Amino acid sequence: MEIYKALSIFSALSQPTRLEIVRLLIKSGDNGLLAGEISETLNIRPNTASTNLLILVNSHLLRKERQGRTIRYFVDFEAMKNLLTFLMEDCCGGNPELCQPIIDKIACTPDNAQQ
């Protein structure tokens, strides 16, 4: 991942509502959520949700699919993986075993799903 793409994602995440949206969509997994479900769950106005969703889509952290008259939003897990890889690619000064606890913590495993 190039540094400017990472900066675009971090810029998009630097606002509380957008960060909440991403965290909510991460929880929804591959099912994603409709725009209305996002605004209802987070108790934000639909136009506010739309504006923030557009910023997140433009950062390439989210993707969207039109379903009739509605739009379903998803976290782009490939983009998330690339961002985390970018952050950790030179981890621990050549001692990758020092990073393993971090990797274990963020990995999607049955043990982590209950935490």
SVG drawing of the C-alpha trace seen along z (x, -y; Angstrom):
<svg xmlns="http://www.w3.org/2000/svg" viewBox="-36 -15 52 36">
<polyline fill="none" stroke="black" stroke-width="0.4" points="0.0,0.0 1.3,-3.4 1.6,-6.0 -1.0,-8.3 -3.6,-5.6 -3.0,-4.9 -3.2,-8.6 -6.5,-8.8 -7.9,-6.0 -6.6,-7.5 -8.0,-10.8 -11.4,-9.2 -11.2,-7.4 -10.2,-10.6 -13.8,-11.6 -15.9,-9.9 -19.0,-9.0 -16.9,-7.5 -14.9,-5.5 -18.2,-4.2 -19.5,-3.3 -16.4,-1.3 -16.5,0.5 -20.2,1.3 -19.5,2.6 -16.6,4.7 -19.0,6.4 -21.5,7.0 -18.9,9.0 -19.7,10.1 -23.4,9.3 -22.8,5.5 -25.6,3.2 -28.1,1.0 -27.5,-2.7 -30.8,-3.0 -29.7,-0.3 -26.4,-2.2 -28.1,-5.5 -30.7,-3.8 -28.2,-1.7 -25.9,-4.7 -28.7,-7.1 -27.5,-9.6 -29.5,-11.4 -29.6,-9.7 -28.0,-12.7 -25.2,-12.7 -24.7,-8.9 -24.7,-9.4 -22.0,-12.1 -19.8,-10.0 -20.3,-6.8 -19.3,-8.6 -16.1,-9.8 -15.3,-6.2 -16.1,-4.8 -13.9,-7.4 -11.0,-6.4 -11.5,-2.8 -12.1,-1.4 -15.8,-0.7 -17.5,0.7 -21.2,0.4 -23.7,2.4 -27.0,1.0 -29.9,3.3 -33.0,1.9 -33.6,-1.5 -31.2,-1.0 -27.5,-0.7 -25.7,1.9 -22.2,1.0 -19.4,3.3 -15.9,3.0 -13.4,3.8 -11.5,6.4 -8.8,6.6 -8.1,2.9 -8.2,3.4 -5.6,6.2 -3.4,4.1 -3.5,1.2 -2.6,3.4 0.2,5.0 1.5,1.6 1.6,0.6 3.3,3.7 5.6,4.6 8.7,3.5 7.5,4.6 9.8,5.2 13.1,4.5 13.5,7.9 12.1,9.9 8.6,10.8 8.0,13.1 7.6,9.9 4.6,8.9 2.9,12.2 0.8,11.2 -0.6,8.2 -1.3,10.4 -3.0,13.0 -5.2,10.3 -6.5,8.9 -6.9,12.3 -10.4,13.4 -10.5,16.7 -13.2,18.3 -11.3,17.4 -11.2,13.7 -14.9,13.6 -16.0,14.0 -13.8,11.1"/>
</svg>
